[in-house]
Amino acid sequence: MKLLAERLNVKESEVVEMGQRMDGWDVSLEAPVRNDSEDDQKSFLPHQGPGIEDIVAGHEVRDRISGVLARLDGDLNEKEKIILTERLLNDEPETLQTIADRFGISRERVRQIEANLLKKLKGIFEKELPDVHDFISSERIVPATGSDRA
């Protein structure tokens, strides 16, 4: 084993481990666990993705947030609407400069409008959706601070 490990430029323990794997026999994931069982091997593999409860809860929260945003839309001025849709809710948010150029204002003014909009959104969400605060904080609705992009 030592000679083989040296030739392959791997640890001897890796050669031993691979030998043990190759000595074993293959089992189809479709094969039943026992002859009298309807369960197959793959039914015992751990699930890698989010659970169905998390998926359903996420959809429910997004629907509730969408409802609040739709009602809020009538209360926003044009600049706030653009900042909300093009910057806060966009997967690839516009830069402060792009929005500033669009309205002929400074980047700082866009940042101020954004900060006021975030305060307004936070107040509405805390009032109407107090149970989704943690979810909102982890999603893309609130930009990271300290960057022109986010």
JOPE-V829962 format. One record per run of one state. SS is the DSSP state (H for helix, E for strand, L for the rest). FROM is the first residue (numbers start at 1). TO is the last residue. If there is no record, write none. Layout:
ss=[SS & SS]
from=[FROM & FROM]
to=[TO & TO]
This chain:
ss=[L & H & L & H & L & E & L & E & H & L & H & L & H & L & H & L & H & L & H & L]
from=[1 & 2 & 9 & 12 & 24 & 32 & 33 & 40 & 41 & 45 & 52 & 76 & 78 & 89 & 96 & 104 & 107 & 129 & 130 & 139]
to=[1 & 8 & 11 & 23 & 31 & 32 & 39 & 40 & 44 & 51 & 75 & 77 & 88 & 95 & 103 & 106 & 128 & 129 & 138 & 150]
